[in-house]
Amino acid sequence: MTNLCLPAKAEVEIVRELDVSRIGYLDEELASSEDGIMLNHIYFDTRGCEAADVELILEEELELLESLEEAGWNTPEASEIIDSHFSDWSELTGFDVGIGGAVLALSAAGATPITSCNGGTIGIEHHSSSVPHILFAGSATMNASAIHQAIEIADLGSVYSGEFGEIYADNVLKFPTFARALIEALMGKD
């Protein structure tokens, strides 16, 4: 992306306090839920994504973000682009724009994403948070080192949120950077 203009910046201080290897797990019953969980009533199980598949999905997300940049991030035209993109099923359906690739990359790294939000920084829809973020749980197979490295590369914040981990950004466009770095690490391209 050329970054002619950026989406609205979230007013948040970036800190890194999270040791990804120490976060809690979701039990199997919750993690495999098909109809939501207490922390996210529209939760769906994204576990088991393959890095190569996420790499392709990330390309789709980057193309969408380029179209939104050209339209202006928070314009009616941008909202029309979003609606049009999601009118057909996509691997990104169900995620806020700019976040889906990162959610699926976390899944490919063995984490269990729980909830995510782009902070309302793209489009004109209302969001529950003003800060782009992803809340996730760990697993016995999670590649904590690769996740930690991608957090640093993308300059994301990372904190504990109860027993789980939360990554967040002052700019939603840091999440595709995170996703790219994480996928490259998982595929041995770093």
N, CA, C and O atoms as a DFTB+ gen file, in Angstrom:
760 C
 N C O
     1  1       0.836      -1.178       0.000
     2  2       0.000       0.000       0.000
     3  2       0.877       1.235       0.000
     4  3       1.973       1.239       0.559
     5  1       0.388       2.261      -0.622
     6  2       1.173       3.478      -0.744
     7  2       1.043       4.385       0.465
     8  3       1.851       5.296       0.643
     9  1       0.046       4.151       1.294
    10  2      -0.197       4.948       2.493
    11  2      -0.333       6.432       2.191
    12  3       0.231       7.273       2.891
    13  1      -1.103       6.754       1.121
    14  2      -1.395       8.144       0.815
    15  2      -2.057       8.809       2.015
    16  3      -1.790       9.968       2.331
    17  1      -2.899       8.070       2.655
    18  2      -3.511       8.505       3.906
    19  2      -3.701       7.253       4.746
    20  3      -3.801       6.147       4.217
    21  1      -3.749       7.431       6.022
    22  2      -3.883       6.290       6.929
    23  2      -5.248       6.309       7.593
    24  3      -5.863       7.368       7.721
    25  1      -5.724       5.151       8.015
    26  2      -6.960       5.134       8.805
    27  2      -6.755       5.913      10.100
    28  3      -5.624       6.185      10.501
    29  1      -7.842       6.261      10.737
    30  2      -7.765       6.980      12.005
    31  2      -6.844       6.242      12.974
    32  3      -6.859       5.014      13.059
    33  1      -6.057       7.007      13.688
    34  2      -5.129       6.432      14.664
    35  2      -5.837       6.322      16.015
    36  3      -6.521       7.250      16.447
    37  1      -5.667       5.193      16.664
    38  2      -6.239       4.993      17.999
    39  2      -5.339       5.663      19.031
    40  3      -4.113       5.589      18.946
    41  1      -5.952       6.306      19.987
    42  2      -5.203       6.950      21.060
    43  2      -4.887       5.906      22.122
    44  3      -5.684       5.671      23.031
    45  1      -3.726       5.286      22.002
    46  2      -3.344       4.234      22.929
    47  2      -1.825       4.188      23.016
    48  3      -1.128       4.398      22.023
    49  1      -1.328       3.914      24.201
    50  2       0.113       3.758      24.396
    51  2       0.487       2.306      24.110
    52  3      -0.156       1.376      24.597
    53  1       1.532       2.132      23.316
    54  2       1.993       0.789      22.975
    55  2       2.959       0.309      24.056
    56  3       4.014       0.905      24.270
    57  1       2.585      -0.772      24.728
    58  2       3.457      -1.424      25.708
    59  2       3.506      -2.907      25.370
    60  3       2.582      -3.453      24.768
    61  1       4.592      -3.540      25.764
    62  2       4.720      -4.987      25.558
    63  2       5.007      -5.638      26.905
    64  3       6.135      -5.620      27.398
    65  1       3.961      -6.212      27.485
    66  2       4.069      -6.857      28.794
    67  2       3.808      -8.356      28.726
    68  3       4.010      -9.064      29.713
    69  1       3.368      -8.838      27.591
    70  2       2.874     -10.204      27.464
    71  2       3.988     -11.203      27.182
    72  3       4.797     -11.010      26.274
    73  1       4.019     -12.268      27.970
    74  2       4.838     -13.441      27.657
    75  2       3.862     -14.436      27.038
    76  3       3.119     -15.118      27.745
    77  1       3.874     -14.510      25.712
    78  2       2.894     -15.306      24.978
    79  2       2.872     -16.753      25.452
    80  3       1.822     -17.397      25.437
    81  1       4.019     -17.265      25.870
    82  2       4.089     -18.672      26.282
    83  2       3.357     -18.944      27.599
    84  3       3.182     -20.104      27.972
    85  1       2.928     -17.900      28.306
    86  2       2.294     -18.079      29.617
    87  2       0.782     -17.842      29.628
    88  3       0.169     -17.849      30.696
    89  1       0.181     -17.636      28.477
    90  2      -1.257     -17.364      28.490
    91  2      -2.061     -18.660      28.596
    92  3      -1.585     -19.742      28.253
    93  1      -3.286     -18.513      29.080
    94  2      -4.153     -19.668      29.293
    95  2      -4.723     -20.240      28.010
    96  3      -4.656     -19.629      26.943
    97  1      -5.277     -21.412      28.143
    98  2      -5.901     -22.129      27.024
    99  2      -7.419     -22.056      27.174
   100  3      -7.934     -21.917      28.283
   101  1      -8.122     -22.150      26.061
   102  2      -9.567     -22.389      26.094
   103  2      -9.760     -23.893      26.122
   104  3      -9.076     -24.617      25.399
   105  1     -10.678     -24.372      26.941
   106  2     -10.900     -25.818      26.919
   107  2     -11.528     -26.208      25.578
   108  3     -12.103     -25.366      24.887
   109  1     -11.417     -27.462      25.224
   110  2     -11.844     -27.942      23.904
   111  2     -13.312     -27.642      23.623
   112  3     -13.664     -27.292      22.497
   113  1     -14.161     -27.773      24.619
   114  2     -15.590     -27.515      24.403
   115  2     -15.826     -26.073      23.963
   116  3     -16.595     -25.826      23.033
   117  1     -15.168     -25.119      24.626
   118  2     -15.314     -23.718      24.237
   119  2     -14.637     -23.441      22.901
   120  3     -15.219     -22.791      22.033
   121  1     -13.418     -23.929      22.734
   122  2     -12.653     -23.638      21.519
   123  2     -13.332     -24.163      20.264
   124  3     -13.187     -23.574      19.193
   125  1     -14.061     -25.249      20.376
   126  2     -14.714     -25.834      19.201
   127  2     -16.163     -25.367      19.043
   128  3     -16.903     -25.918      18.228
   129  1     -16.569     -24.365      19.810
   130  2     -17.942     -23.875      19.782
   131  2     -18.360     -23.433      18.381
   132  3     -17.585     -22.822      17.644
   133  1     -19.579     -23.751      18.042
   134  2     -20.162     -23.336      16.764
   135  2     -21.164     -22.198      16.950
   136  3     -21.639     -21.624      15.970
   137  1     -21.486     -21.871      18.197
   138  2     -22.535     -20.881      18.419
   139  2     -22.160     -19.815      19.446
   140  3     -23.021     -19.322      20.174
   141  1     -20.889     -19.463      19.505
   142  2     -20.451     -18.382      20.367
   143  2     -20.039     -18.839      21.757
   144  3     -20.349     -19.951      22.185
   145  1     -19.342     -17.964      22.441
   146  2     -18.915     -18.194      23.817
   147  2     -19.186     -16.919      24.602
   148  3     -19.515     -15.890      24.012
   149  1     -19.054     -16.971      25.904
   150  2     -19.369     -15.821      26.741
   151  2     -18.547     -14.581      26.358
   152  3     -19.073     -13.468      26.373
   153  1     -17.285     -14.757      26.020
   154  2     -16.434     -13.622      25.672
   155  2     -16.744     -13.041      24.299
   156  3     -16.375     -11.901      24.017
   157  1     -17.410     -13.800      23.445
   158  2     -17.721     -13.353      22.092
   159  2     -18.902     -14.178      21.583
   160  3     -18.745     -15.343      21.216
   161  1     -20.064     -13.573      21.565
   162  2     -21.272     -14.306      21.180
   163  2     -21.304     -14.687      19.704
   164  3     -22.122     -15.511      19.297
   165  1     -20.422     -14.096      18.898
   166  2     -20.336     -14.491      17.485
   167  2     -19.017     -15.210      17.195
   168  3     -18.578     -15.278      16.047
   169  1     -18.394     -15.743      18.241
   170  2     -17.160     -16.528      18.101
   171  2     -17.388     -17.711      17.166
   172  3     -18.447     -18.338      17.178
   173  1     -16.386     -17.999      16.366
   174  2     -16.366     -19.255      15.623
   175  2     -14.940     -19.778      15.617
   176  3     -13.982     -19.007      15.666
   177  1     -14.813     -21.071      15.559
   178  2     -13.531     -21.767      15.680
   179  2     -12.694     -21.573      14.420
   180  3     -13.083     -22.012      13.337
   181  1     -11.557     -20.922      14.561
   182  2     -10.650     -20.719      13.422
   183  2      -9.395     -21.571      13.551
   184  3      -8.477     -21.447      12.740
   185  1      -9.346     -22.419      14.542
   186  2      -8.134     -23.208      14.754
   187  2      -7.848     -24.109      13.556
   188  3      -8.754     -24.525      12.835
   189  1      -6.578     -24.394      13.370
   190  2      -6.184     -25.343      12.334
   191  2      -5.890     -24.736      10.982
   192  3      -5.717     -25.468      10.008
   193  1      -5.828     -23.429      10.894
   194  2      -5.468     -22.803       9.617
   195  2      -4.039     -23.176       9.248
   196  3      -3.185     -23.330      10.121
   197  1      -3.789     -23.318       7.974
   198  2      -2.444     -23.588       7.472
   199  2      -1.798     -22.277       7.039
   200  3      -2.462     -21.417       6.461
   201  1      -0.509     -22.122       7.318
   202  2       0.207     -20.890       6.995
   203  2       0.104     -20.543       5.510
   204  3      -0.104     -19.379       5.169
   205  1       0.243     -21.513       4.633
   206  2       0.178     -21.249       3.187
   207  2      -1.198     -20.716       2.788
   208  3      -1.293     -19.848       1.920
   209  1      -2.258     -21.220       3.407
   210  2      -3.607     -20.722       3.122
   211  2      -3.766     -19.294       3.630
   212  3      -4.354     -18.451       2.952
   213  1      -3.245     -19.026       4.813
   214  2      -3.351     -17.686       5.385
   215  2      -2.570     -16.691       4.528
   216  3      -2.980     -15.538       4.393
   217  1      -1.472     -17.115       3.962
   218  2      -0.698     -16.232       3.083
   219  2      -1.568     -15.753       1.916
   220  3      -1.530     -14.575       1.563
   221  1      -2.340     -16.643       1.325
   222  2      -3.241     -16.275       0.223
   223  2      -4.379     -15.374       0.705
   224  3      -4.751     -14.420       0.022
   225  1      -4.923     -15.674       1.867
   226  2      -5.999     -14.865       2.436
   227  2      -5.490     -13.461       2.738
   228  3      -6.209     -12.483       2.533
   229  1      -4.262     -13.356       3.220
   230  2      -3.671     -12.051       3.512
   231  2      -3.551     -11.222       2.238
   232  3      -3.761     -10.009       2.276
   233  1      -3.224     -11.841       1.123
   234  2      -3.157     -11.114      -0.151
   235  2      -4.523     -10.524      -0.492
   236  3      -4.610      -9.384      -0.948
   237  1      -5.588     -11.295      -0.272
   238  2      -6.948     -10.791      -0.501
   239  2      -7.215      -9.577       0.391
   240  3      -7.770      -8.575      -0.060
   241  1      -6.815      -9.679       1.654
   242  2      -7.040      -8.576       2.587
   243  2      -6.264      -7.329       2.160
   244  3      -6.788      -6.218       2.238
   245  1      -5.036      -7.504       1.716
   246  2      -4.227      -6.362       1.285
   247  2      -4.830      -5.683       0.059
   248  3      -4.791      -4.458      -0.049
   249  1      -5.387      -6.465      -0.864
   250  2      -6.062      -5.882      -2.031
   251  2      -7.277      -5.069      -1.591
   252  3      -7.512      -3.976      -2.105
   253  1      -8.041      -5.594      -0.651
   254  2      -9.195      -4.869      -0.124
   255  2      -8.749      -3.571       0.544
   256  3      -9.371      -2.527       0.347
   257  1      -7.685      -3.630       1.326
   258  2      -7.183      -2.429       2.004
   259  2      -6.718      -1.376       1.000
   260  3      -6.913      -0.183       1.230
   261  1      -6.111      -1.793      -0.099
   262  2      -5.704      -0.834      -1.135
   263  2      -6.922      -0.130      -1.728
   264  3      -6.886       1.078      -1.960
   265  1      -7.987      -0.868      -1.971
   266  2      -9.220      -0.263      -2.492
   267  2      -9.800       0.730      -1.494
   268  3     -10.286       1.793      -1.880
   269  1      -9.748       0.386      -0.227
   270  2     -10.279       1.270       0.812
   271  2      -9.431       2.523       0.967
   272  3      -9.956       3.605       1.227
   273  1      -8.129       2.377       0.808
   274  2      -7.256       3.546       0.873
   275  2      -7.616       4.529      -0.236
   276  3      -7.699       5.736      -0.005
   277  1      -7.829       4.003      -1.441
   278  2      -8.189       4.863      -2.572
   279  2      -9.536       5.544      -2.352
   280  3      -9.734       6.679      -2.785
   281  1     -10.460       4.862      -1.683
   282  2     -11.798       5.407      -1.445
   283  2     -11.835       6.378      -0.267
   284  3     -12.780       7.154      -0.129
   285  1     -10.814       6.335       0.575
   286  2     -10.855       7.081       1.834
   287  2     -11.412       6.141       2.885
   288  3     -12.500       5.594       2.707
   289  1     -10.707       5.948       3.946
   290  2     -10.986       4.883       4.911
   291  2     -12.375       4.935       5.531
   292  3     -13.006       3.896       5.724
   293  1     -12.850       6.118       5.842
   294  2     -14.112       6.255       6.586
   295  2     -15.152       7.023       5.776
   296  3     -15.781       7.955       6.276
   297  1     -15.321       6.625       4.540
   298  2     -16.271       7.292       3.658
   299  2     -17.413       6.342       3.313
   300  3     -17.283       5.126       3.458
   301  1     -18.523       6.897       2.859
   302  2     -19.588       6.016       2.375
   303  2     -19.098       5.095       1.248
   304  3     -19.524       3.944       1.156
   305  1     -18.204       5.603       0.395
   306  2     -17.651       4.766      -0.676
   307  2     -16.884       3.576      -0.091
   308  3     -16.987       2.459      -0.597
   309  1     -16.119       3.818       0.970
   310  2     -15.388       2.721       1.620
   311  2     -16.365       1.687       2.176
   312  3     -16.138       0.484       2.048
   313  1     -17.443       2.151       2.786
   314  2     -18.437       1.216       3.319
   315  2     -19.084       0.404       2.205
   316  3     -19.377      -0.777       2.389
   317  1     -19.310       1.029       1.051
   318  2     -19.857       0.291      -0.096
   319  2     -18.883      -0.788      -0.562
   320  3     -19.298      -1.896      -0.904
   321  1     -17.595      -0.470      -0.577
   322  2     -16.577      -1.454      -0.971
   323  2     -16.585      -2.627       0.005
   324  3     -16.528      -3.785      -0.406
   325  1     -16.656      -2.322       1.290
   326  2     -16.688      -3.376       2.313
   327  2     -17.927      -4.251       2.124
   328  3     -17.828      -5.478       2.115
   329  1     -19.090      -3.619       1.972
   330  2     -20.330      -4.382       1.786
   331  2     -20.259      -5.254       0.543
   332  3     -20.683      -6.409       0.565
   333  1     -19.729      -4.708      -0.530
   334  2     -19.615      -5.460      -1.779
   335  2     -18.665      -6.644      -1.615
   336  3     -18.945      -7.745      -2.090
   337  1     -17.542      -6.411      -0.942
   338  2     -16.552      -7.475      -0.758
   339  2     -17.133      -8.631       0.047
   340  3     -16.894      -9.797      -0.266
   341  1     -17.886      -8.305       1.069
   342  2     -18.416      -9.341       1.946
   343  2     -19.801      -9.837       1.539
   344  3     -20.384     -10.671       2.232
   345  1     -20.341      -9.331       0.414
   346  2     -21.637      -9.838      -0.044
   347  2     -21.503     -11.277      -0.528
   348  3     -22.458     -12.051      -0.454
   349  1     -20.332     -11.633      -1.019
   350  2     -20.017     -13.020      -1.355
   351  2     -19.174     -13.570      -0.221
   352  3     -18.472     -12.821       0.458
   353  1     -19.239     -14.878      -0.016
   354  2     -18.463     -15.481       1.059
   355  2     -16.973     -15.346       0.770
   356  3     -16.532     -15.491      -0.370
   357  1     -16.224     -15.072       1.797
   358  2     -14.773     -14.927       1.730
   359  2     -14.200     -15.532       3.004
   360  3     -14.895     -15.629       4.016
   361  1     -12.944     -15.936       2.960
   362  2     -12.276     -16.412       4.182
   363  2     -12.226     -15.311       5.233
   364  3     -12.043     -15.591       6.418
   365  1     -12.387     -14.064       4.808
   366  2     -12.342     -12.933       5.731
   367  2     -13.720     -12.570       6.289
   368  3     -13.831     -11.706       7.158
   369  1     -14.764     -13.228       5.791
   370  2     -16.116     -12.969       6.279
   371  2     -16.170     -13.249       7.784
   372  3     -15.693     -14.277       8.262
   373  1     -16.758     -12.315       8.500
   374  2     -16.881     -12.472       9.946
   375  2     -15.836     -11.690      10.723
   376  3     -15.913     -11.593      11.948
   377  1     -14.853     -11.127      10.014
   378  2     -13.811     -10.337      10.676
   379  2     -13.912      -8.884      10.241
   380  3     -14.324      -8.592       9.119
   381  1     -13.534      -7.974      11.134
   382  2     -13.425      -6.577      10.749
   383  2     -12.302      -6.425       9.732
   384  3     -11.311      -7.155       9.764
   385  1     -12.474      -5.469       8.835
   386  2     -11.465      -5.207       7.811
   387  2     -10.136      -4.848       8.470
   388  3     -10.083      -4.036       9.394
   389  1      -9.071      -5.465       7.980
   390  2      -7.729      -5.197       8.475
   391  2      -7.271      -6.135       9.572
   392  3      -6.096      -6.131       9.938
   393  1      -8.181      -6.941      10.107
   394  2      -7.881      -7.801      11.247
   395  2      -7.869      -9.283      10.880
   396  3      -7.148     -10.062      11.502
   397  1      -8.643      -9.678       9.898
   398  2      -8.841     -11.092       9.575
   399  2      -7.569     -11.863       9.307
   400  3      -7.408     -12.977       9.807
   401  1      -6.659     -11.296       8.527
   402  2      -5.405     -11.994       8.234
   403  2      -4.609     -12.275       9.495
   404  3      -4.007     -13.339       9.633
   405  1      -4.607     -11.319      10.417
   406  2      -3.869     -11.495      11.673
   407  2      -4.530     -12.554      12.554
   408  3      -3.839     -13.346      13.195
   409  1      -5.858     -12.571      12.590
   410  2      -6.572     -13.590      13.367
   411  2      -6.219     -14.978      12.842
   412  3      -5.912     -15.885      13.615
   413  1      -6.267     -15.133      11.521
   414  2      -5.991     -16.442      10.927
   415  2      -4.517     -16.815      11.037
   416  3      -4.189     -17.997      11.147
   417  1      -3.623     -15.826      11.010
   418  2      -2.194     -16.106      11.211
   419  2      -1.952     -16.617      12.629
   420  3      -1.166     -17.545      12.826
   421  1      -2.619     -16.021      13.617
   422  2      -2.511     -16.525      14.993
   423  2      -2.978     -17.970      15.066
   424  3      -2.364     -18.796      15.743
   425  1      -4.058     -18.269      14.373
   426  2      -4.556     -19.640      14.336
   427  2      -3.517     -20.575      13.734
   428  3      -3.282     -21.664      14.256
   429  1      -2.898     -20.155      12.641
   430  2      -1.868     -20.984      11.996
   431  2      -0.683     -21.212      12.926
   432  3       0.012     -22.223      12.819
   433  1      -0.453     -20.265      13.844
   434  2       0.645     -20.390      14.807
   435  2       0.241     -21.217      16.027
   436  3       1.034     -21.376      16.955
   437  1      -0.975     -21.739      16.033
   438  2      -1.419     -22.595      17.127
   439  2      -2.185     -21.892      18.224
   440  3      -2.589     -22.537      19.192
   441  1      -2.402     -20.584      18.109
   442  2      -3.193     -19.859      19.104
   443  2      -4.678     -20.076      18.822
   444  3      -5.056     -20.580      17.764
   445  1      -5.506     -19.690      19.780
   446  2      -6.954     -19.747      19.604
   447  2      -7.502     -18.328      19.704
   448  3      -7.744     -17.844      20.810
   449  1      -7.706     -17.647      18.570
   450  2      -8.286     -16.304      18.612
   451  2      -9.692     -16.349      19.201
   452  3     -10.486     -17.229      18.870
   453  1      -9.989     -15.393      20.074
   454  2     -11.278     -15.371      20.768
   455  2     -12.165     -14.257      20.242
   456  3     -13.336     -14.485      19.939
   457  1     -11.621     -13.063      20.132
   458  2     -12.388     -11.928      19.634
   459  2     -11.429     -10.916      19.030
   460  3     -10.247     -10.875      19.372
   461  1     -11.958     -10.099      18.124
   462  2     -11.124      -9.091      17.471
   463  2     -11.985      -7.911      17.052
   464  3     -13.205      -8.026      16.928
   465  1     -11.332      -6.773      16.837
   466  2     -12.033      -5.559      16.425
   467  2     -11.027      -4.636      15.754
   468  3      -9.876      -4.558      16.184
   469  1     -11.449      -3.935      14.702
   470  2     -10.539      -2.975      14.076
   471  2     -10.664      -1.586      14.696
   472  3     -10.074      -0.630      14.192
   473  1     -11.410      -1.469      15.761
   474  2     -11.520      -0.204      16.473
   475  2     -12.376       0.828      15.757
   476  3     -12.378       1.999      16.136
   477  1     -13.099       0.413      14.731
   478  2     -13.917       1.358      13.982
   479  2     -13.098       2.318      13.147
   480  3     -13.587       3.382      12.768
   481  1     -11.855       1.958      12.854
   482  2     -10.961       2.864      12.127
   483  2     -11.115       2.770      10.615
   484  3     -10.531       3.570       9.884
   485  1     -11.893       1.802      10.137
   486  2     -12.163       1.658       8.705
   487  2     -13.667       1.491       8.534
   488  3     -14.297       0.700       9.236
   489  1     -14.235       2.241       7.597
   490  2     -15.673       2.175       7.374
   491  2     -16.404       3.130       8.300
   492  3     -15.783       3.870       9.062
   493  1     -17.721       3.109       8.228
   494  2     -18.504       4.053       9.030
   495  2     -19.391       3.351      10.056
   496  3     -20.266       3.977      10.654
   497  1     -19.167       2.066      10.257
   498  2     -19.939       1.289      11.228
   499  2     -19.432       1.549      12.648
   500  3     -18.266       1.893      12.844
   501  1     -20.308       1.385      13.626
   502  2     -19.929       1.501      15.040
   503  2     -19.239       0.211      15.497
   504  3     -19.615      -0.883      15.076
   505  1     -18.239       0.347      16.351
   506  2     -17.527      -0.813      16.895
   507  2     -17.507      -0.729      18.413
   508  3     -17.644       0.349      18.992
   509  1     -17.337      -1.874      19.043
   510  2     -17.386      -1.939      20.505
   511  2     -16.130      -1.390      21.161
   512  3     -16.133      -1.119      22.362
   513  1     -15.068      -1.222      20.407
   514  2     -13.807      -0.716      20.944
   515  2     -13.263       0.348      20.003
   516  3     -13.507       0.299      18.797
   517  1     -12.538       1.297      20.544
   518  2     -11.902       2.313      19.698
   519  2     -10.456       1.950      19.387
   520  3      -9.753       2.712      18.723
   521  1     -10.009       0.794      19.862
   522  2      -8.622       0.349      19.663
   523  2      -8.627      -0.970      18.896
   524  3      -9.283      -1.922      19.319
   525  1      -7.908      -1.042      17.776
   526  2      -7.796      -2.322      17.068
   527  2      -7.093      -3.353      17.952
   528  3      -6.027      -3.080      18.503
   529  1      -7.698      -4.547      18.086
   530  2      -7.106      -5.546      18.979
   531  2      -7.567      -6.963      18.631
   532  3      -8.553      -7.162      17.921
   533  1      -6.823      -7.934      19.152
   534  2      -7.199      -9.347      19.071
   535  2      -6.930      -9.971      20.436
   536  3      -5.830      -9.850      20.976
   537  1      -7.934     -10.632      20.987
   538  2      -7.803     -11.398      22.224
   539  2      -7.647     -12.860      21.830
   540  3      -8.396     -13.361      20.992
   541  1      -6.680     -13.545      22.428
   542  2      -6.447     -14.937      22.044
   543  2      -5.957     -15.768      23.217
   544  3      -5.405     -15.259      24.193
   545  1      -6.184     -17.068      23.081
   546  2      -5.728     -18.048      24.064
   547  2      -4.564     -18.828      23.474
   548  3      -4.338     -18.821      22.264
   549  1      -3.837     -19.493      24.346
   550  2      -2.716     -20.314      23.909
   551  2      -3.151     -21.734      23.625
   552  3      -4.334     -22.070      23.677
   553  1      -2.162     -22.557      23.325
   554  2      -2.375     -23.999      23.162
   555  2      -1.029     -24.682      23.363
   556  3       0.017     -24.033      23.347
   557  1      -1.066     -25.972      23.548
   558  2       0.172     -26.731      23.746
   559  2       1.059     -26.710      22.503
   560  3       2.267     -26.926      22.604
   561  1       0.477     -26.455      21.343
   562  2       1.253     -26.461      20.094
   563  2       1.554     -25.063      19.565
   564  3       2.111     -24.924      18.476
   565  1       1.200     -24.039      20.311
   566  2       1.380     -22.666      19.855
   567  2       2.858     -22.312      19.700
   568  3       3.680     -22.667      20.544
   569  1       3.185     -21.612      18.620
   570  2       4.541     -21.139      18.378
   571  2       4.678     -19.745      18.992
   572  3       4.594     -18.735      18.292
   573  1       4.889     -19.706      20.303
   574  2       4.955     -18.444      21.043
   575  2       6.102     -17.567      20.565
   576  3       5.962     -16.345      20.511
   577  1       7.216     -18.163      20.222
   578  2       8.377     -17.400      19.765
   579  2       8.068     -16.643      18.477
   580  3       8.407     -15.466      18.357
   581  1       7.435     -17.299      17.522
   582  2       7.092     -16.646      16.255
   583  2       6.074     -15.530      16.478
   584  3       6.163     -14.476      15.849
   585  1       5.109     -15.756      17.367
   586  2       4.113     -14.723      17.669
   587  2       4.793     -13.519      18.305
   588  3       4.537     -12.379      17.915
   589  1       5.653     -13.766      19.278
   590  2       6.366     -12.677      19.951
   591  2       7.199     -11.866      18.949
   592  3       7.193     -10.636      18.983
   593  1       7.904     -12.554      18.073
   594  2       8.733     -11.883      17.064
   595  2       7.863     -11.021      16.139
   596  3       8.235      -9.890      15.827
   597  1       6.727     -11.535      15.706
   598  2       5.838     -10.780      14.821
   599  2       5.253      -9.556      15.531
   600  3       5.064      -8.510      14.910
   601  1       4.966      -9.684      16.825
   602  2       4.485      -8.541      17.612
   603  2       5.514      -7.420      17.561
   604  3       5.159      -6.260      17.350
   605  1       6.771      -7.755      17.749
   606  2       7.825      -6.743      17.729
   607  2       8.011      -6.143      16.344
   608  3       8.143      -4.926      16.208
   609  1       8.022      -6.984      15.313
   610  2       8.201      -6.488      13.945
   611  2       7.102      -5.492      13.581
   612  3       7.376      -4.461      12.965
   613  1       5.871      -5.792      13.955
   614  2       4.735      -4.933      13.607
   615  2       4.537      -3.768      14.573
   616  3       3.675      -2.919      14.346
   617  1       5.321      -3.719      15.644
   618  2       5.202      -2.678      16.660
   619  2       3.810      -2.670      17.302
   620  3       3.201      -1.617      17.491
   621  1       3.327      -3.870      17.630
   622  2       2.056      -3.999      18.334
   623  2       2.277      -3.924      19.835
   624  3       3.368      -4.208      20.329
   625  1       1.248      -3.544      20.544
   626  2       1.252      -3.670      21.984
   627  2       0.790      -5.067      22.351
   628  3       0.079      -5.715      21.583
   629  1       1.194      -5.530      23.524
   630  2       0.768      -6.860      23.974
   631  2       0.635      -6.855      25.488
   632  3       1.557      -6.468      26.207
   633  1      -0.524      -7.289      25.959
   634  2      -0.808      -7.288      27.391
   635  2      -1.580      -8.549      27.763
   636  3      -2.137      -9.235      26.906
   637  1      -1.598      -8.832      29.057
   638  2      -2.462      -9.884      29.575
   639  2      -3.868      -9.311      29.681
   640  3      -4.050      -8.156      30.068
   641  1      -4.844     -10.110      29.340
   642  2      -6.244      -9.746      29.520
   643  2      -6.869     -10.925      30.258
   644  3      -7.347     -11.883      29.650
   645  1      -6.852     -10.825      31.579
   646  2      -7.215     -11.985      32.382
   647  2      -6.169     -13.057      32.150
   648  3      -4.971     -12.791      32.249
   649  1      -6.610     -14.256      31.846
   650  2      -5.664     -15.349      31.612
   651  2      -5.204     -15.436      30.160
   652  3      -4.357     -16.264      29.824
   653  1      -5.758     -14.588      29.302
   654  2      -5.452     -14.648      27.880
   655  2      -4.516     -13.520      27.472
   656  3      -4.164     -12.665      28.284
   657  1      -4.122     -13.528      26.222
   658  2      -3.265     -12.481      25.687
   659  2      -4.059     -11.560      24.783
   660  3      -5.033     -11.970      24.153
   661  1      -3.633     -10.322      24.729
   662  2      -4.266      -9.362      23.831
   663  2      -3.178      -8.582      23.117
   664  3      -2.253      -8.061      23.741
   665  1      -3.303      -8.509      21.796
   666  2      -2.414      -7.654      21.019
   667  2      -3.258      -6.513      20.473
   668  3      -4.433      -6.695      20.152
   669  1      -2.651      -5.336      20.371
   670  2      -3.401      -4.163      19.946
   671  2      -2.469      -3.220      19.200
   672  3      -1.248      -3.372      19.234
   673  1      -3.071      -2.243      18.525
   674  2      -2.281      -1.307      17.728
   675  2      -2.887       0.083      17.784
   676  3      -4.075       0.256      18.053
   677  1      -2.045       1.065      17.524
   678  2      -2.543       2.425      17.366
   679  2      -2.977       2.669      15.920
   680  3      -3.630       3.671      15.625
   681  1      -2.615       1.755      15.022
   682  2      -3.010       1.832      13.619
   683  2      -3.355       0.424      13.148
   684  3      -2.522      -0.478      13.229
   685  1      -4.560       0.233      12.665
   686  2      -5.024      -1.091      12.254
   687  2      -4.147      -1.701      11.164
   688  3      -4.102      -2.924      11.036
   689  1      -3.450      -0.884      10.376
   690  2      -2.602      -1.418       9.304
   691  2      -1.373      -2.150       9.834
   692  3      -0.651      -2.784       9.065
   693  1      -1.131      -2.068      11.127
   694  2      -0.042      -2.851      11.713
   695  2      -0.401      -4.339      11.778
   696  3       0.488      -5.187      11.855
   697  1      -1.687      -4.655      11.748
   698  2      -2.088      -6.065      11.829
   699  2      -1.729      -6.870      10.584
   700  3      -1.281      -8.007      10.728
   701  1      -1.901      -6.346       9.370
   702  2      -1.398      -7.100       8.213
   703  2       0.128      -7.276       8.250
   704  3       0.645      -8.296       7.795
   705  1       0.840      -6.292       8.786
   706  2       2.294      -6.427       8.946
   707  2       2.601      -7.568       9.911
   708  3       3.489      -8.383       9.659
   709  1       1.862      -7.618      11.014
   710  2       1.998      -8.710      11.977
   711  2       1.721     -10.052      11.306
   712  3       2.486     -11.004      11.464
   713  1       0.625     -10.118      10.559
   714  2       0.247     -11.375       9.896
   715  2       1.332     -11.825       8.932
   716  3       1.703     -12.999       8.912
   717  1       1.837     -10.905       8.141
   718  2       2.887     -11.242       7.169
   719  2       4.131     -11.768       7.895
   720  3       4.682     -12.798       7.507
   721  1       4.571     -11.071       8.937
   722  2       5.767     -11.496       9.681
   723  2       5.556     -12.866      10.320
   724  3       6.463     -13.699      10.316
   725  1       4.381     -13.100      10.860
   726  2       4.100     -14.375      11.512
   727  2       4.059     -15.509      10.491
   728  3       4.634     -16.572      10.726
   729  1       3.398     -15.297       9.384
   730  2       3.321     -16.332       8.345
   731  2       4.706     -16.632       7.782
   732  3       5.043     -17.794       7.553
   733  1       5.505     -15.601       7.559
   734  2       6.866     -15.831       7.053
   735  2       7.684     -16.646       8.044
   736  3       8.443     -17.529       7.643
   737  1       7.537     -16.359       9.331
   738  2       8.261     -17.137      10.346
   739  2       7.788     -18.592      10.351
   740  3       8.600     -19.513      10.438
   741  1       6.485     -18.791      10.258
   742  2       5.940     -20.149      10.280
   743  2       6.343     -20.954       9.047
   744  3       6.490     -22.175       9.109
   745  1       6.518     -20.253       7.926
   746  2       6.882     -20.931       6.685
   747  2       8.394     -20.967       6.468
   748  3       8.869     -21.441       5.436
   749  1       9.149     -20.459       7.455
   750  2      10.603     -20.477       7.363
   751  2      11.170     -19.487       6.375
   752  3      12.258     -19.699       5.840
   753  1      10.437     -18.389       6.119
   754  2      10.890     -17.378       5.161
   755  2      11.580     -16.199       5.831
   756  3      12.059     -15.291       5.152
   757  1      11.632     -16.205       7.166
   758  2      12.194     -15.033       7.861
   759  2      13.692     -15.008       7.867
   760  3      14.291     -14.083       8.414
